[in-house]
Amino acid sequence: MSIRPAPDGSEQAPGAGPGTPGGQDDTLLRGTALAFAAKLVGGLFTAGIVVFLSRRLGPTGYGVFALALSIATLVELPSDFGIAVSLPRFIAEHRDDRQTVIELLADAIRLKLLGSVLVGGGLAALAGVIASAYHTPGLAWPLRAMAIALVGQSFVFLFAGVFGALRRQKRSLLMNLAESAMELTATLALVLLSGGATAAAFGRAAGYAFGATAGVVLAIRMLDGGIVRGGLRPKRHARRIAAYAGAVFIVDGAFTAFDQIDSVLIGAFLTATSVGLWQAPLRLIVFLMYPGQAVAMAVVPRLARSARHEREIGPFVGALRLMIVVMAAITAVTMAWAAPIIRLVLGSSFAASAGVLRALAPYVVLSGLVSLVSGGMNIIGAARRRIPIAIATLLVNLVIDVILIPRIGILGGAVGTDVAYCIYVPAHLLYCRRALDISLRPIAITFARALLAGAAMALVLVSFGTDHLGLLPALLGVALGGIVFAAVLLVTREVSLAELSRARSALARRRSGP
């Protein structure tokens, strides 16, 4: 079980043509490694920010920050209108044509400027009204700072998609490093100087403004200044980008609403403190989703068909199976040791968040597949087919939240999220099976074997304790649990010794290569 090479047996995709921007393509392994490094960099900095803010601000202060972030994420939808997700499809299809890539990017930037500035300005203007509606006066200024962050974040996502579609993941790594380092530095400085959710929100704004600037510089250099010489005058692609973006907007809008509706409803039904107890573990789970997102950034663009390239199905199927195994192991750890993880990372004041982390186990195990299946449908031009799936997912989550949150508190949000993901991911897989002519039987078998291995690993971890853990028992538990997990995979033949040997040889060749 591995991310297999292209159908022709080569590890590298066909060479770039003379018009390809930025030079030689990333190989599959290099692209995956660089994409993972980019996500890991961002994840480590984000984890540092979450730990610092949760301990410095406490559940209430962090809850105000988290609520502002959720509201800003919801209103970011109309500012993007699906452009950041739509553009990579066309970039991937024309990546051998430098001039077309430049024109596509120029039209997308023009559309993004218009949308993000209008929506960001509207959020800043209505911040006081929104804060009054939530009976939280301290929410106004964090919302205004989030409006600034919204504009920068919108362009960071845009350039990340462009770099991925062109198989230039090193530029995504550099952009993420610039954004994350600035956000952490600014957040630490501002919160230590003045404290509060407002300072934290302005730290986020500074990070994304700097990251967007880095993205612009990297894109200009990649295209040899073509985007500057051509300017942002309307080209011939805006209508095509916007037409496909409309379908993507509905889908991503529904999914983002689903992703943030829990926090918004918890804030409405309960308190800002409850939002903090809910959002803090979710922010940690987002960090756990980075391996899946990184693999998707390298694999999904290879599903695009162009004049010079056929779709590469093998790596996509291999990536699905790989992420099932990885997320099964991660889920075993988060379920067995939820309490000590929360206490260690967030502090004892977030003890109630351990139940949330434990209850979100189905969400965690499926989260590694989300970027692959949704990105796969987008890149092959099937965004419109995702609309009913996304709307159904949102409605299910909304109904469950409205029923359960007033009755059982923040755990109601976990139930809604789990059930919705159990609809969202399988529905996308079924469509990918038809569109890409792949068999789901190997994927289902991998899922069963990985869950069995995860259950065995969880039993080992539980035997070391589930409340308080010292460093040595934790290290021994992870080591022994990992051995048991790998042993089950070997016994069930999900992974063979021959595959492990080939993987070790491939890594050795890469280390000794030029």
VEXPAVEX-859422 format. One record per residue (C-alpha): residue in one letter; x, y, z. Coordinates in steps of 0.05 Angstrom, whole numbers, plus 32768, in hexadecimal, padded with zeros to 4 digits. Layout:
# VEXPAVEX-859422
<type->A; east->X; north->Y; up->Z>
...
END
This chain:
# VEXPAVEX-859422
<type->M; east->8000; north->8000; up->8000>
<type->S; east->8021; north->8040; up->7FE9>
<type->I; east->8019; north->807D; up->7FBD>
<type->R; east->8028; north->8058; up->7F7E>
<type->P; east->804D; north->8075; up->7F42>
<type->A; east->802C; north->808B; up->7F01>
<type->P; east->800C; north->8054; up->7ED6>
<type->D; east->8049; north->8053; up->7EA8>
<type->G; east->8074; north->803C; up->7EE2>
<type->S; east->809B; north->807C; up->7EE8>
<type->E; east->80A2; north->80A1; up->7F29>
<type->Q; east->80A2; north->80E4; up->7F06>
<type->A; east->806B; north->8101; up->7EDC>
<type->P; east->807B; north->8111; up->7E93>
<type->G; east->80AD; north->8149; up->7E8D>
<type->A; east->8097; north->8190; up->7E89>
<type->G; east->8092; north->81B0; up->7E46>
<type->P; east->80B9; north->81ED; up->7E32>
<type->G; east->807F; north->821A; up->7E46>
<type->T; east->8077; north->81FE; up->7E8B>
<type->P; east->807E; north->8235; up->7EC0>
<type->G; east->80B4; north->822D; up->7EF3>
<type->G; east->80DE; north->81F6; up->7ED3>
<type->Q; east->80DD; north->81AC; up->7EE4>
<type->D; east->80A1; north->8189; up->7F03>
<type->D; east->80A3; north->816F; up->7F4A>
<type->T; east->80A4; north->8123; up->7F4A>
<type->L; east->806B; north->8102; up->7F70>
<type->L; east->8096; north->80F3; up->7FAD>
<type->R; east->80B8; north->8137; up->7FAD>
<type->G; east->8076; north->815B; up->7FA4>
<type->T; east->8056; north->8134; up->7FDC>
<type->A; east->8091; north->8141; up->800A>
<type->L; east->8092; north->818B; up->7FFB>
<type->A; east->8047; north->8191; up->8003>
<type->F; east->804A; north->816C; up->8045>
<type->A; east->8084; north->8199; up->805C>
<type->A; east->805B; north->81D6; up->804B>
<type->K; east->8020; north->81BC; up->8073>
<type->L; east->804D; north->81A5; up->80AB>
<type->V; east->806D; north->81E9; up->80B0>
<type->G; east->8029; north->820B; up->80B3>
<type->G; east->800F; north->81D6; up->80E3>
<type->L; east->8048; north->81DD; up->8114>
<type->F; east->8041; north->8228; up->8116>
<type->T; east->7FF5; north->8223; up->811C>
<type->A; east->7FFC; north->81F1; up->8155>
<type->G; east->802B; north->8220; up->8178>
<type->I; east->7FF9; north->8259; up->8171>
<type->V; east->7FC0; north->822E; up->818A>
<type->V; east->7FE7; north->8218; up->81C7>
<type->F; east->7FFE; north->825F; up->81D7>
<type->L; east->7FBA; north->827F; up->81CE>
<type->S; east->7F93; north->824A; up->81F3>
<type->R; east->7FC1; north->8250; up->822F>
<type->R; east->7FC8; north->829C; up->822C>
<type->L; east->7F7F; north->82AE; up->821D>
<type->G; east->7F5B; north->8274; up->8240>
<type->P; east->7F1A; north->8255; up->8227>
<type->T; east->7EF4; north->8297; up->8227>
<type->G; east->7F28; north->82C2; up->8203>
<type->Y; east->7F38; north->828A; up->81D3>
<type->G; east->7EEE; north->8280; up->81C8>
<type->V; east->7EE6; north->82C9; up->81B0>
<type->F; east->7F21; north->82C0; up->8180>
<type->A; east->7F06; north->827D; up->8167>
<type->L; east->7EC0; north->829A; up->815C>
<type->A; east->7EDD; north->82D4; up->8134>
<type->L; east->7F05; north->82A3; up->810B>
<type->S; east->7EC7; north->8278; up->80FC>
<type->I; east->7E9E; north->82B4; up->80E7>
<type->A; east->7ED6; north->82CE; up->80BB>
<type->T; east->7EDE; north->828A; up->809B>
<type->L; east->7E94; north->8289; up->8089>
<type->V; east->7E95; north->82CE; up->8069>
<type->E; east->7ED6; north->82BD; up->8044>
<type->L; east->7EAC; north->8291; up->8016>
<type->P; east->7E8D; north->82C9; up->7FEC>
<type->S; east->7ED0; north->82ED; up->7FE9>
<type->D; east->7EEF; north->82B1; up->7FC6>
<type->F; east->7EB2; north->8299; up->7F9F>
<type->G; east->7ED5; north->8257; up->7F93>
<type->I; east->7F0D; north->8276; up->7F6A>
<type->A; east->7F47; north->825A; up->7F94>
<type->V; east->7F2C; north->8213; up->7F88>
<type->S; east->7F15; north->821E; up->7F41>
<type->L; east->7F56; north->823C; up->7F26>
<type->P; east->7F84; north->8200; up->7F33>
<type->R; east->7F59; north->81D5; up->7F05>
<type->F; east->7F66; north->8203; up->7EC9>
<type->I; east->7FAF; north->820F; up->7EDD>
<type->A; east->7FBB; north->81C4; up->7EE0>
<type->E; east->7F9B; north->81BA; up->7E9B>
<type->H; east->7FC6; north->81F1; up->7E7B>
<type->R; east->8006; north->81EB; up->7EA4>
<type->D; east->8030; north->81E1; up->7E65>
<type->D; east->8019; north->8224; up->7E49>
<type->R; east->803C; north->825C; up->7E6F>
<type->Q; east->8013; north->8295; up->7E50>
<type->T; east->7FD1; north->8274; up->7E5F>
<type->V; east->7FE6; north->8268; up->7EA7>
<type->I; east->7FF9; north->82B2; up->7EAE>
<type->E; east->7FB6; north->82C8; up->7E91>
<type->L; east->7F8F; north->8298; up->7EBE>
<type->L; east->7FB3; north->82B1; up->7EFC>
<type->A; east->7FAB; north->82FA; up->7EEA>
<type->D; east->7F5F; north->82F2; up->7EE1>
<type->A; east->7F5A; north->82CB; up->7F22>
<type->I; east->7F80; north->8300; up->7F49>
<type->R; east->7F53; north->8337; up->7F2D>
<type->L; east->7F15; north->8310; up->7F42>
<type->K; east->7F32; north->8302; up->7F87>
<type->L; east->7F44; north->834A; up->7F94>
<type->L; east->7EFE; north->8360; up->7F85>
<type->G; east->7EDD; north->832C; up->7FB1>
<type->S; east->7F0C; north->832A; up->7FEC>
<type->V; east->7F10; north->8376; up->7FF6>
<type->L; east->7EC4; north->837E; up->7FF1>
<type->V; east->7EB5; north->8346; up->8022>
<type->G; east->7EED; north->8357; up->8051>
<type->G; east->7ED6; north->839F; up->8054>
<type->G; east->7E8F; north->8389; up->8060>
<type->L; east->7EA4; north->835D; up->809A>
<type->A; east->7ECB; north->8395; up->80BA>
<type->A; east->7E90; north->83C5; up->80B3>
<type->L; east->7E5F; north->8394; up->80D2>
<type->A; east->7E8D; north->837C; up->810A>
<type->G; east->7E69; north->83A4; up->813F>
<type->V; east->7E25; north->838B; up->812A>
<type->I; east->7E3C; north->8342; up->812B>
<type->A; east->7E5B; north->834B; up->8170>
<type->S; east->7E1A; north->8367; up->818A>
<type->A; east->7DF3; north->832D; up->816D>
<type->Y; east->7E1F; north->82FD; up->8194>
<type->H; east->7E1C; north->8329; up->81D3>
<type->T; east->7E68; north->832A; up->81D2>
<type->P; east->7E83; north->8371; up->81CB>
<type->G; east->7ECA; north->8358; up->81CB>
<type->L; east->7EBD; north->8334; up->8189>
<type->A; east->7EBC; north->8374; up->815F>
<type->W; east->7F06; north->8383; up->8158>
<type->P; east->7F1B; north->833B; up->814E>
<type->L; east->7EE9; north->8339; up->8114>
<type->R; east->7F08; north->8377; up->80F5>
<type->A; east->7F4D; north->8358; up->80FA>
<type->M; east->7F32; north->8318; up->80DB>
<type->A; east->7F17; north->8341; up->80A1>
<type->I; east->7F5F; north->8355; up->8091>
<type->A; east->7F77; north->830D; up->8099>
<type->L; east->7F3F; north->82F7; up->806A>
<type->V; east->7F5C; north->831D; up->8030>
<type->G; east->7FA3; north->8303; up->803A>
<type->Q; east->7F8B; north->82BC; up->8047>
<type->S; east->7F63; north->82BD; up->8007>
<type->F; east->7FA1; north->82CA; up->7FDD>
<type->V; east->7FCC; north->8298; up->8004>
<type->F; east->7F99; north->8262; up->7FF1>
<type->L; east->7F98; north->827A; up->7FA9>
<type->F; east->7FE4; north->8276; up->7FA0>
<type->A; east->7FE8; north->8233; up->7FC5>
<type->G; east->7FB8; north->8216; up->7F92>
<type->V; east->7FDF; north->8233; up->7F58>
<type->F; east->8022; north->8218; up->7F71>
<type->G; east->8002; north->81D3; up->7F7C>
<type->A; east->7FE3; north->81D1; up->7F37>
<type->L; east->8026; north->81E2; up->7F17>
<type->R; east->804A; north->81AF; up->7F43>
<type->R; east->8075; north->81E4; up->7F64>
<type->Q; east->806B; north->81D0; up->7FAD>
<type->K; east->80AC; north->81F1; up->7FC4>
<type->R; east->808B; north->8234; up->7FB9>
<type->S; east->8050; north->821F; up->7FE5>
<type->L; east->8082; north->820B; up->801A>
<type->L; east->80A4; north->824F; up->8018>
<type->M; east->8062; north->8275; up->8019>
<type->N; east->8047; north->824C; up->8054>
<type->L; east->8088; north->8256; up->8079>
<type->A; east->8084; north->82A1; up->806F>
<type->E; east->803B; north->82A6; up->8084>
<type->S; east->8041; north->8277; up->80C0>
<type->A; east->8081; north->8296; up->80DC>
<type->M; east->8064; north->82DC; up->80D7>
<type->E; east->8021; north->82C7; up->80F6>
<type->L; east->8043; north->82A6; up->8131>
<type->T; east->8073; north->82E0; up->813C>
<type->A; east->803D; north->8315; up->8137>
<type->T; east->800D; north->82EE; up->8163>
<type->L; east->8040; north->82E3; up->819A>
<type->A; east->8056; north->832C; up->8199>
<type->L; east->8011; north->834B; up->8197>
<type->V; east->7FF1; north->831D; up->81CB>
<type->L; east->802C; north->8324; up->81FB>
<type->L; east->802A; north->8370; up->81F2>
<type->S; east->7FDF; north->837C; up->81F7>
<type->G; east->7FBD; north->8339; up->8201>
<type->G; east->7F78; north->8324; up->81EC>
<type->A; east->7F54; north->8307; up->81B0>
<type->T; east->7F5D; north->8348; up->8188>
<type->A; east->7FA9; north->8343; up->818B>
<type->A; east->7FA6; north->82FA; up->8176>
<type->A; east->7F79; north->830B; up->813A>
<type->F; east->7FA7; north->8343; up->8123>
<type->G; east->7FE1; north->8312; up->8128>
<type->R; east->7FBC; north->82E5; up->80F8>
<type->A; east->7FAF; north->8320; up->80C9>
<type->A; east->7FFA; north->8332; up->80C8>
<type->G; east->800C; north->82EA; up->80B8>
<type->Y; east->7FDD; north->82E3; up->807C>
<type->A; east->7FEE; north->8328; up->8061>
<type->F; east->8038; north->8314; up->8061>
<type->G; east->8028; north->82CF; up->8044>
<type->A; east->7FFF; north->82ED; up->800B>
<type->T; east->8039; north->831C; up->7FFB>
<type->A; east->8069; north->82E1; up->7FF9>
<type->G; east->8039; north->82BC; up->7FCB>
<type->V; east->8038; north->82F7; up->7F9A>
<type->V; east->8084; north->82FB; up->7F99>
<type->L; east->808C; north->82B0; up->7F8E>
<type->A; east->8058; north->82AF; up->7F57>
<type->I; east->8079; north->82E9; up->7F33>
<type->R; east->80BD; north->82C6; up->7F35>
<type->M; east->809F; north->8284; up->7F1F>
<type->L; east->8080; north->82A4; up->7EE2>
<type->D; east->80BD; north->82CF; up->7ED2>
<type->G; east->8097; north->830F; up->7EDF>
<type->G; east->8062; north->82FF; up->7EAB>
<type->I; east->8029; north->8310; up->7EDA>
<type->V; east->8047; north->8355; up->7EE6>
<type->R; east->8052; north->8364; up->7E9C>
<type->G; east->800D; north->834E; up->7E8A>
<type->G; east->7FEC; north->8374; up->7EC3>
<type->L; east->7FA7; north->8364; up->7EDF>
<type->R; east->7F80; north->837B; up->7EA3>
<type->P; east->7F47; north->834B; up->7E91>
<type->K; east->7F5D; north->8310; up->7E68>
<type->R; east->7F32; north->82DA; up->7E48>
<type->H; east->7F2A; north->82AA; up->7E82>
<type->A; east->7F03; north->82CF; up->7EB8>
<type->R; east->7EBF; north->82B6; up->7EA0>
<type->R; east->7ED7; north->826D; up->7E9D>
<type->I; east->7EF7; north->8271; up->7EE2>
<type->A; east->7EBA; north->8292; up->7F00>
<type->A; east->7E8A; north->8260; up->7EDF>
<type->Y; east->7EAC; north->8223; up->7EFE>
<type->A; east->7EB9; north->824A; up->7F3E>
<type->G; east->7E6E; north->8253; up->7F47>
<type->A; east->7E64; north->8208; up->7F51>
<type->V; east->7EA2; north->8204; up->7F7C>
<type->F; east->7E89; north->823E; up->7FA5>
<type->I; east->7E48; north->821A; up->7FB6>
<type->V; east->7E6C; north->81DB; up->7FC9>
<type->D; east->7EA4; north->81FB; up->7FF1>
<type->G; east->7E72; north->822C; up->800F>
<type->A; east->7E48; north->81F3; up->8029>
<type->F; east->7E85; north->81CD; up->8042>
<type->T; east->7EA3; north->820A; up->8064>
<type->A; east->7E5F; north->821A; up->8083>
<type->F; east->7E5D; north->81D2; up->809B>
<type->D; east->7EA3; north->81D9; up->80B7>
<type->Q; east->7E94; north->8219; up->80DD>
<type->I; east->7E4A; north->8213; up->80EE>
<type->D; east->7E59; north->81ED; up->812E>
<type->S; east->7E81; north->8227; up->814B>
<type->V; east->7E4D; north->825A; up->8135>
<type->L; east->7E13; north->8232; up->8154>
<type->I; east->7E3A; north->8222; up->8193>
<type->G; east->7E46; north->826D; up->819B>
<type->A; east->7DFC; north->827B; up->8190>
<type->F; east->7DE0; north->8244; up->81BD>
<type->L; east->7E17; north->8243; up->81F2>
<type->T; east->7E50; north->8274; up->81FF>
<type->A; east->7E92; north->828C; up->81E2>
<type->T; east->7EB5; north->8261; up->8216>
<type->S; east->7E92; north->8224; up->81F8>
<type->V; east->7EAB; north->8239; up->81B3>
<type->G; east->7EF2; north->8239; up->81CE>
<type->L; east->7EEA; north->81F3; up->81ED>
<type->W; east->7ECF; north->81DB; up->81AA>
<type->Q; east->7EFF; north->81FE; up->817A>
<type->A; east->7F40; north->81F1; up->819E>
<type->P; east->7F41; north->81A5; up->8192>
<type->L; east->7F27; north->81B0; up->814B>
<type->R; east->7F63; north->81DD; up->813D>
<type->L; east->7F8F; north->81A3; up->8154>
<type->I; east->7F6A; north->8173; up->8126>
<type->V; east->7F75; north->81A2; up->80EC>
<type->F; east->7FBF; north->8198; up->80F8>
<type->L; east->7FB4; north->814C; up->80F4>
<type->M; east->7F93; north->8155; up->80B0>
<type->Y; east->7FD1; north->8173; up->8091>
<type->P; east->7FEE; north->8131; up->8077>
<type->G; east->7FAF; north->8125; up->804E>
<type->Q; east->7FAF; north->816C; up->8034>
<type->A; east->7FF9; north->8167; up->8021>
<type->V; east->7FF0; north->8125; up->7FFC>
<type->A; east->7FB4; north->8142; up->7FD8>
<type->M; east->7FDB; north->8180; up->7FC1>
<type->A; east->800E; north->8152; up->7F9F>
<type->V; east->7FDF; north->811B; up->7F85>
<type->V; east->7F9E; north->813E; up->7F71>
<type->P; east->7FBB; north->816B; up->7F39>
<type->R; east->7FD2; north->812A; up->7F17>
<type->L; east->7F89; north->8119; up->7F0A>
<type->A; east->7F84; north->8153; up->7EDA>
<type->R; east->7F84; north->8140; up->7E90>
<type->S; east->7FA7; north->816F; up->7E60>
<type->A; east->7FBF; north->816C; up->7E18>
<type->R; east->8001; north->814E; up->7E2E>
<type->H; east->7FEE; north->8127; up->7E6C>
<type->E; east->7FBC; north->80F0; up->7E7D>
<type->R; east->7F9E; north->80E8; up->7EC2>
<type->E; east->7FC8; north->80C2; up->7EF4>
<type->I; east->7F98; north->8097; up->7F1C>
<type->G; east->7FC9; north->806A; up->7F40>
<type->P; east->7FE6; north->809F; up->7F6F>
<type->F; east->7F9F; north->80B5; up->7F81>
<type->V; east->7F89; north->8070; up->7F97>
<type->G; east->7FCA; north->8064; up->7FBC>
<type->A; east->7FC3; north->80A7; up->7FE0>
<type->L; east->7F7C; north->8094; up->7FF8>
<type->R; east->7F95; north->8053; up->8015>
<type->L; east->7FD2; north->8074; up->8034>
<type->M; east->7FA9; north->80AA; up->8057>
<type->I; east->7F78; north->8076; up->8073>
<type->V; east->7FB2; north->8053; up->8095>
<type->V; east->7FD2; north->8093; up->80AF>
<type->M; east->7F91; north->80B0; up->80CA>
<type->A; east->7F7F; north->806E; up->80EC>
<type->A; east->7FBF; north->8072; up->8115>
<type->I; east->7FB3; north->80BB; up->8126>
<type->T; east->7F6C; north->80AD; up->813B>
<type->A; east->7F83; north->8076; up->8169>
<type->V; east->7FB0; north->80A7; up->818E>
<type->T; east->7F7C; north->80DF; up->8193>
<type->M; east->7F46; north->80AF; up->81AD>
<type->A; east->7F71; north->808B; up->81E0>
<type->W; east->7F97; north->80C8; up->81FA>
<type->A; east->7F66; north->8102; up->81EF>
<type->A; east->7F6A; north->811A; up->8237>
<type->P; east->7FB6; north->811C; up->823F>
<type->I; east->7FBD; north->813B; up->81FA>
<type->I; east->7F8D; north->8174; up->820B>
<type->R; east->7FAC; north->817F; up->824F>
<type->L; east->7FF2; north->8180; up->8233>
<type->V; east->7FE4; north->81AC; up->81F7>
<type->L; east->7FAC; north->81DA; up->820D>
<type->G; east->7FAF; north->81D8; up->8258>
<type->S; east->7F80; north->81BF; up->828F>
<type->S; east->7F4E; north->81F7; up->8283>
<type->F; east->7F3B; north->81D4; up->8241>
<type->A; east->7F2F; north->8190; up->8263>
<type->A; east->7EE8; north->818E; up->8246>
<type->S; east->7F06; north->818E; up->8200>
<type->A; east->7F1F; north->8147; up->820A>
<type->G; east->7ED9; north->812C; up->8200>
<type->V; east->7ED4; north->8153; up->81BF>
<type->L; east->7F15; north->8137; up->81A5>
<type->R; east->7F00; north->80F0; up->81B7>
<type->A; east->7EBA; north->80F8; up->8199>
<type->L; east->7ED7; north->8111; up->8156>
<type->A; east->7EFA; north->80CF; up->8147>
<type->P; east->7ED0; north->80BF; up->8108>
<type->Y; east->7EDF; north->8106; up->80EF>
<type->V; east->7F29; north->80FD; up->80FB>
<type->V; east->7F2F; north->80BA; up->80D7>
<type->L; east->7F09; north->80D4; up->809A>
<type->S; east->7F2A; north->8118; up->8098>
<type->G; east->7F68; north->80FE; up->8075>
<type->L; east->7F3E; north->80EE; up->8037>
<type->V; east->7F18; north->812F; up->8031>
<type->S; east->7F4B; north->8157; up->800A>
<type->L; east->7F58; north->811D; up->7FDB>
<type->V; east->7F10; north->810D; up->7FC8>
<type->S; east->7EF6; north->8155; up->7FC5>
<type->G; east->7F34; north->816D; up->7FA1>
<type->G; east->7F30; north->8133; up->7F71>
<type->M; east->7EE9; north->8144; up->7F5D>
<type->N; east->7EFC; north->818E; up->7F54>
<type->I; east->7F38; north->8180; up->7F29>
<type->I; east->7F12; north->8153; up->7EF8>
<type->G; east->7EDC; north->8187; up->7EEF>
<type->A; east->7EA6; north->8167; up->7F1A>
<type->A; east->7E9B; north->819F; up->7F4C>
<type->R; east->7E51; north->81A4; up->7F3A>
<type->R; east->7E47; north->815A; up->7F4D>
<type->R; east->7E5F; north->816C; up->7F93>
<type->I; east->7E27; north->819F; up->7FA0>
<type->P; east->7DF2; north->816E; up->7FB9>
<type->I; east->7E26; north->814A; up->7FE4>
<type->A; east->7E3D; north->818A; up->8005>
<type->I; east->7DF7; north->81A5; up->8011>
<type->A; east->7DE0; north->8163; up->802F>
<type->T; east->7E1D; north->8162; up->805C>
<type->L; east->7E0F; north->81A9; up->8075>
<type->L; east->7DC5; north->819C; up->8082>
<type->V; east->7DD3; north->815C; up->80A9>
<type->N; east->7E07; north->817F; up->80D4>
<type->L; east->7DD9; north->81BB; up->80DE>
<type->V; east->7D9D; north->8192; up->80F4>
<type->I; east->7DC5; north->8167; up->8124>
<type->D; east->7DE7; north->81A4; up->8142>
<type->V; east->7DA5; north->81C9; up->814D>
<type->I; east->7D88; north->818C; up->816F>
<type->L; east->7DC3; north->8176; up->8199>
<type->I; east->7DEC; north->81B4; up->81AC>
<type->P; east->7DB6; north->81D1; up->81DA>
<type->R; east->7DAE; north->818C; up->81FA>
<type->I; east->7DF4; north->816F; up->8201>
<type->G; east->7E20; north->81AC; up->81F5>
<type->I; east->7E5F; north->81AC; up->81CA>
<type->L; east->7E5D; north->8160; up->81C1>
<type->G; east->7E20; north->816C; up->8195>
<type->G; east->7E4E; north->818E; up->8164>
<type->A; east->7E7B; north->8151; up->8162>
<type->V; east->7E41; north->8123; up->8153>
<type->G; east->7E2A; north->8150; up->811A>
<type->T; east->7E6F; north->8154; up->80FC>
<type->D; east->7E7B; north->8109; up->8100>
<type->V; east->7E39; north->80F7; up->80DE>
<type->A; east->7E42; north->812B; up->80A8>
<type->Y; east->7E89; north->8112; up->8097>
<type->C; east->7E6E; north->80CB; up->8093>
<type->I; east->7E42; north->80E5; up->805A>
<type->Y; east->7E72; north->8115; up->8039>
<type->V; east->7EAF; north->80E9; up->802F>
<type->P; east->7E8D; north->80A8; up->8017>
<type->A; east->7E61; north->80D0; up->7FE6>
<type->H; east->7E9F; north->80EF; up->7FC6>
<type->L; east->7EC1; north->80AB; up->7FC3>
<type->L; east->7E86; north->808D; up->7F9E>
<type->Y; east->7E89; north->80C4; up->7F69>
<type->C; east->7ED5; north->80BC; up->7F62>
<type->R; east->7ECB; north->8072; up->7F57>
<type->R; east->7E9D; north->807F; up->7F1C>
<type->A; east->7EC3; north->80BA; up->7EFE>
<type->L; east->7F09; north->809D; up->7F04>
<type->D; east->7EF5; north->8054; up->7EFA>
<type->I; east->7F16; north->803D; up->7F3A>
<type->S; east->7F02; north->8003; up->7F68>
<type->L; east->7EEE; north->8012; up->7FAF>
<type->R; east->7EFA; north->7FCB; up->7FC7>
<type->P; east->7F45; north->7FD5; up->7FD6>
<type->I; east->7F34; north->8016; up->7FF9>
<type->A; east->7EFE; north->7FF4; up->8024>
<type->I; east->7F2E; north->7FBC; up->8035>
<type->T; east->7F64; north->7FEE; up->804A>
<type->F; east->7F31; north->8012; up->8075>
<type->A; east->7F1D; north->7FD2; up->809A>
<type->R; east->7F65; north->7FBD; up->80A5>
<type->A; east->7F7A; north->8003; up->80BC>
<type->L; east->7F40; north->8007; up->80ED>
<type->L; east->7F55; north->7FC3; up->8109>
<type->A; east->7F9D; north->7FDB; up->8110>
<type->G; east->7F85; north->801C; up->8130>
<type->A; east->7F5A; north->7FF7; up->8162>
<type->A; east->7F95; north->7FCB; up->8176>
<type->M; east->7FC1; north->8008; up->817E>
<type->A; east->7F8D; north->802C; up->81A8>
<type->L; east->7F89; north->7FF1; up->81D8>
<type->V; east->7FD4; north->7FF4; up->81E2>
<type->L; east->7FD1; north->803F; up->81EF>
<type->V; east->7F98; north->8039; up->8220>
<type->S; east->7FBF; north->8006; up->8248>
<type->F; east->7FF2; north->803D; up->8257>
<type->G; east->7FBB; north->806A; up->8274>
<type->T; east->7F87; north->809A; up->825A>
<type->D; east->7F8B; north->80D5; up->828A>
<type->H; east->7FD1; north->80E7; up->82A1>
<type->L; east->800E; north->80D0; up->827B>
<type->G; east->8057; north->80DB; up->8288>
<type->L; east->8089; north->80E5; up->8250>
<type->L; east->80A8; north->809F; up->8254>
<type->P; east->8065; north->807A; up->8255>
<type->A; east->804D; north->80A4; up->821A>
<type->L; east->808B; north->8095; up->81F1>
<type->L; east->8087; north->804B; up->8202>
<type->G; east->803C; north->804A; up->81F1>
<type->V; east->8046; north->806B; up->81AE>
<type->A; east->8080; north->803C; up->819D>
<type->L; east->805C; north->7FFC; up->81B1>
<type->G; east->801A; north->8014; up->8193>
<type->G; east->803D; north->8024; up->8152>
<type->I; east->805D; north->7FDF; up->8150>
<type->V; east->8019; north->7FBE; up->815C>
<type->F; east->7FF9; north->7FEA; up->8126>
<type->A; east->802E; north->7FD7; up->80F3>
<type->A; east->802A; north->7F8E; up->8107>
<type->V; east->7FDF; north->7F8C; up->80FA>
<type->L; east->7FEA; north->7FAC; up->80B5>
<type->L; east->801E; north->7F78; up->80A5>
<type->V; east->7FF4; north->7F3D; up->80BE>
<type->T; east->7FB7; north->7F55; up->8097>
<type->R; east->7FE4; north->7F5F; up->805A>
<type->E; east->7FD1; north->7FA8; up->8053>
<type->V; east->801C; north->7FB5; up->8050>
<type->S; east->804F; north->7F82; up->803A>
<type->L; east->8098; north->7F7B; up->804B>
<type->A; east->80A8; north->7F81; up->8001>
<type->E; east->8085; north->7FC5; up->7FFF>
<type->L; east->80AB; north->7FDD; up->803C>
<type->S; east->80EC; north->7FC6; up->801C>
<type->R; east->80DC; north->7FEB; up->7FDB>
<type->A; east->80CA; north->802A; up->8000>
<type->R; east->810B; north->8027; up->8028>
<type->S; east->8133; north->801D; up->7FE8>
<type->A; east->810F; north->8058; up->7FC6>
<type->L; east->811F; north->8085; up->8000>
<type->A; east->8167; north->806F; up->8001>
<type->R; east->816D; north->807E; up->7FB7>
<type->R; east->8151; north->80C4; up->7FC1>
<type->R; east->8181; north->80D3; up->7FF9>
<type->S; east->81BC; north->80BD; up->7FD0>
<type->G; east->81A5; north->80DE; up->7F90>
<type->P; east->81B9; north->8123; up->7F77>
END
